Amino acid sequence: MDFKLQGKRALVTGSTQGIGFAIAQGLAREGAAVVINGRDEAKTRDAAKKIGAATKAPVTAIAADVGKAAEVEKLLKKLGPVDILINNAGIFEPTPFFDITDSEWLRFFEVNVMSGVRLSRALLPHMLEQNWGRIIFISSESGLNIPAEMIHYGMTKTAQLAISRGLAEIVPGSGVTVNAVLPGPTLTEGVAGFLESLAKDRGLSLKEMEVELVKTMRPSSLIKRMATPEEVASPVVYLCSEAASATTGAAIRVDGGVVRSIG
């Protein structure tokens, strides 16, 4: 299927590795000109080179910490207009509720929520002017199933759902769609490193540790494993396409069936 993304320009925040990298690579494979973003300049540049070499698509890099308002302004000055915005940048950290300080609540909100708010506010007008655009928030099943071990993270993911639906409501009939994608447990580089250390301590293989963690932490999973970043990226790329022009205001779960709901 031709997703008709040739000539489209996309920004994917937090795309030097993991789900963001997979999304950026998927968009580039469909012919989109992709802007890679990360906090570290060298890593951001390297990720852009890697995707560009693999896809032969025009890929550029802009390093910026989108969790800071001043850094977002710097990014926007270099960026220019885009047709597709993927609000993927995010942080998570298991912390008992009574140990989460006010500053941590605010830091999580700035990175996970305000980054997408600021970028959407700046980039949406161009999409409306041309009567075409895509904004996608990479939320999480944790926005529906608030994890007791990191309530502050779950709160930000629920907030993303509210914002994405609200933005969709204010652009009816515009040719701009706004959606949220909710991954479940995903085997990113960071998660794999964490699992490897646990596996070593317990004398298990990485795969055994993955299955054990899903069984313990997300027992409702129907696939009984973690998803790959590419499995999460595929529906995101589809939502960016012409083929998904009737899908907006939606929360699309890519959670392996973790959320026990038919809605």
C-alpha positions as CSV (number, residue, x, y, z in Angstrom):
1,M,0.0,0.0,0.0
2,D,1.2,3.5,-0.9
3,F,0.9,5.6,2.2
4,K,1.5,8.8,0.1
5,L,4.0,10.3,2.4
6,Q,6.5,11.3,-0.2
7,G,7.1,15.0,0.1
8,K,5.8,15.2,3.6
9,R,8.1,16.5,6.4
10,A,8.0,15.0,9.9
11,L,9.4,15.8,13.3
12,V,9.8,12.8,15.7
13,T,10.8,13.9,19.2
14,G,12.9,11.5,21.3
15,S,13.9,9.6,18.2
16,T,17.6,8.6,18.8
17,Q,16.5,5.1,19.9
18,G,13.6,2.9,20.8
19,I,10.1,3.6,19.6
20,G,10.9,7.0,18.4
21,F,13.8,5.7,16.2
22,A,11.6,3.0,14.8
23,I,8.8,5.5,13.9
24,A,11.3,7.8,12.3
25,Q,12.8,5.0,10.3
26,G,9.3,3.8,9.2
27,L,8.3,7.3,8.0
28,A,11.6,7.6,6.1
29,R,11.0,4.3,4.4
30,E,7.7,5.7,3.2
31,G,9.5,8.6,1.6
32,A,8.9,11.3,4.2
33,A,11.7,13.8,5.1
34,V,12.3,13.2,8.8
35,V,13.8,15.4,11.4
36,I,15.4,13.4,14.2
37,N,15.4,14.9,17.7
38,G,17.2,14.0,20.9
39,R,19.0,15.8,23.8
40,D,22.5,14.6,22.9
41,E,23.8,16.2,19.7
42,A,26.2,13.4,18.8
43,K,23.5,10.7,19.3
44,T,20.9,12.7,17.4
45,R,23.3,13.2,14.5
46,D,24.3,9.5,14.5
47,A,20.7,8.3,14.5
48,A,19.9,10.6,11.5
49,K,22.9,9.2,9.6
50,K,21.9,5.7,10.3
51,I,18.3,6.1,9.2
52,G,19.4,8.1,6.1
53,A,21.8,5.4,5.1
54,A,19.2,2.7,5.5
55,T,16.4,4.4,3.7
56,K,18.0,6.8,1.3
57,A,15.5,9.4,2.5
58,P,16.3,13.0,3.5
59,V,16.9,12.8,7.2
60,T,18.2,15.7,9.4
61,A,19.0,16.1,13.0
62,I,18.1,18.8,15.6
63,A,19.3,18.3,19.1
64,A,17.2,19.9,21.8
65,D,15.7,19.0,25.2
66,V,12.0,19.4,24.4
67,G,11.2,19.2,28.1
68,K,12.4,22.8,28.5
69,A,10.5,25.7,27.0
70,A,13.7,27.6,25.9
71,E,15.0,24.5,24.1
72,V,11.7,24.1,22.3
73,E,12.0,27.7,21.0
74,K,15.5,27.0,19.8
75,L,14.3,23.8,18.0
76,L,11.4,25.7,16.3
77,K,13.7,28.4,15.0
78,K,15.8,25.7,13.2
79,L,12.9,23.5,12.3
80,G,10.5,25.4,10.1
81,P,7.0,24.0,9.2
82,V,6.3,20.3,9.3
83,D,3.4,18.2,8.1
84,I,3.7,15.5,10.7
85,L,4.4,15.8,14.4
86,I,5.1,12.8,16.5
87,N,5.2,13.7,20.2
88,N,7.2,10.7,21.4
89,A,9.8,12.2,23.8
90,G,9.2,10.9,27.3
91,I,10.7,9.8,30.6
92,F,9.7,7.1,33.2
93,E,11.0,5.9,36.5
94,P,9.5,3.6,39.1
95,T,9.3,5.6,42.3
96,P,7.1,5.0,45.4
97,F,4.4,7.7,45.6
98,F,5.6,9.1,49.0
99,D,9.1,9.5,47.5
100,I,8.0,11.6,44.4
101,T,8.9,15.2,45.1
102,D,7.1,18.2,43.8
103,S,10.0,18.9,41.4
104,E,9.8,15.3,40.0
105,W,6.0,15.7,39.4
106,L,6.8,18.9,37.5
107,R,9.7,17.5,35.6
108,F,7.6,14.6,34.3
109,F,4.8,16.9,33.3
110,E,7.2,19.2,31.5
111,V,8.9,16.4,29.5
112,N,5.9,14.1,28.8
113,V,3.1,16.6,28.5
114,M,4.3,20.2,27.9
115,S,6.7,19.2,25.1
116,G,3.8,18.0,23.0
117,V,1.7,21.0,24.0
118,R,4.3,23.5,23.0
119,L,5.2,21.8,19.7
120,S,1.5,21.3,18.8
121,R,0.7,24.9,19.5
122,A,3.5,26.1,17.3
123,L,3.2,23.6,14.4
124,L,-0.5,23.1,14.1
125,P,-1.3,26.5,12.4
126,H,0.8,25.6,9.3
127,M,-1.1,22.3,9.1
128,L,-4.4,24.1,9.2
129,E,-3.3,26.6,6.5
130,Q,-2.5,23.8,4.1
131,N,-5.6,21.7,5.1
132,W,-3.4,18.7,5.9
133,G,-1.5,17.5,8.9
134,R,-0.9,14.7,11.4
135,I,-0.2,15.0,15.1
136,I,0.3,11.9,17.2
137,F,1.0,11.6,20.9
138,I,2.8,8.5,22.0
139,S,1.0,7.8,25.2
140,S,0.9,4.4,27.0
141,E,-1.5,1.8,28.4
142,S,-0.2,3.2,31.7
143,G,-2.5,6.2,30.9
144,L,-5.5,3.8,31.4
145,N,-3.9,1.4,33.9
146,I,-2.1,3.8,36.2
147,P,0.9,1.9,37.5
148,A,1.1,2.0,41.3
149,E,4.9,2.0,41.0
150,M,5.0,5.2,39.0
151,I,1.8,7.2,39.4
152,H,3.5,10.4,38.1
153,Y,4.2,8.7,34.8
154,G,0.7,7.3,34.5
155,M,-0.7,10.8,35.1
156,T,1.3,12.3,32.2
157,K,0.1,9.6,29.9
158,T,-3.5,10.2,30.8
159,A,-3.0,13.9,30.2
160,Q,-1.7,13.1,26.7
161,L,-5.0,11.3,25.9
162,A,-7.0,14.4,27.0
163,I,-4.8,16.8,25.0
164,S,-4.9,14.7,21.8
165,R,-8.7,14.3,21.9
166,G,-9.1,18.0,22.7
167,L,-6.9,19.0,19.8
168,A,-8.9,16.8,17.4
169,E,-12.1,18.5,18.6
170,I,-10.8,22.0,17.7
171,V,-9.8,21.1,14.1
172,P,-13.0,19.4,12.7
173,G,-13.1,19.2,8.9
174,S,-9.6,20.6,8.5
175,G,-7.8,17.7,7.0
176,V,-5.7,17.6,10.2
177,T,-6.0,14.5,12.3
178,V,-4.8,14.1,15.9
179,N,-4.5,10.8,17.6
180,A,-2.8,9.0,20.5
181,V,-1.1,5.6,20.3
182,L,-0.8,3.6,23.5
183,P,2.1,1.1,23.5
184,G,2.3,-1.6,26.2
185,P,5.5,-3.2,27.5
186,T,8.0,-2.7,24.7
187,L,11.5,-4.1,24.4
188,T,13.5,-0.9,23.7
189,E,17.2,-0.7,24.2
190,G,16.8,0.8,27.7
191,V,14.4,-1.9,28.8
192,A,16.6,-4.6,27.3
193,G,19.6,-3.4,29.3
194,F,17.5,-3.4,32.5
195,L,16.2,-6.9,31.7
196,E,19.7,-8.2,31.0
197,S,21.0,-7.1,34.4
198,L,18.0,-8.8,36.1
199,A,18.4,-11.9,34.1
200,K,22.1,-12.2,35.0
201,D,21.3,-11.9,38.7
202,R,18.6,-14.6,38.4
203,G,20.4,-16.9,36.1
204,L,17.9,-16.5,33.3
205,S,18.1,-15.8,29.6
206,L,16.9,-12.4,28.3
207,K,13.8,-14.0,26.8
208,E,13.0,-15.9,30.0
209,M,13.3,-12.7,31.9
210,E,11.1,-10.8,29.5
211,V,8.4,-13.5,29.8
212,E,8.7,-13.5,33.6
213,L,8.4,-9.7,33.8
214,V,5.3,-9.6,31.6
215,K,3.8,-12.4,33.6
216,T,4.5,-10.6,36.9
217,M,3.9,-6.9,36.0
218,R,1.3,-7.2,33.1
219,P,-0.4,-10.6,33.6
220,S,-3.3,-9.5,31.4
221,S,-1.1,-9.4,28.3
222,L,-2.5,-11.5,25.5
223,I,0.7,-11.8,23.5
224,K,2.7,-12.8,26.7
225,R,5.8,-11.0,25.7
226,M,7.0,-7.5,25.0
227,A,6.3,-5.8,21.7
228,T,9.2,-4.6,19.5
229,P,9.6,-0.9,18.7
230,E,8.9,-1.8,15.1
231,E,5.6,-3.3,16.1
232,V,4.6,-0.1,17.8
233,A,5.9,2.0,14.9
234,S,3.9,0.3,12.2
235,P,0.5,1.6,13.3
236,V,2.0,5.1,13.9
237,V,3.2,5.3,10.3
238,Y,-0.2,4.1,9.1
239,L,-1.9,6.9,11.1
240,C,0.3,9.4,9.4
241,S,-0.8,8.3,6.0
242,E,-3.6,9.2,3.6
243,A,-5.1,5.8,4.3
244,A,-5.9,6.9,7.9
245,S,-7.6,10.1,7.0
246,A,-10.9,9.1,8.7
247,T,-9.2,8.2,12.0
248,T,-8.9,11.2,14.4
249,G,-9.6,11.8,18.1
250,A,-8.7,8.2,18.7
251,A,-6.6,6.4,21.3
252,I,-5.1,3.4,19.4
253,R,-3.8,0.7,21.7
254,V,-0.7,-1.3,20.7
255,D,-0.5,-2.9,24.1
256,G,-0.6,-6.6,23.3
257,G,-4.0,-6.8,24.9
258,V,-2.9,-5.6,28.3
259,V,-5.9,-3.3,28.7
260,R,-9.0,-5.5,29.4
261,S,-11.5,-3.5,27.4
262,I,-13.4,-3.9,24.1
263,G,-13.5,-0.1,23.7
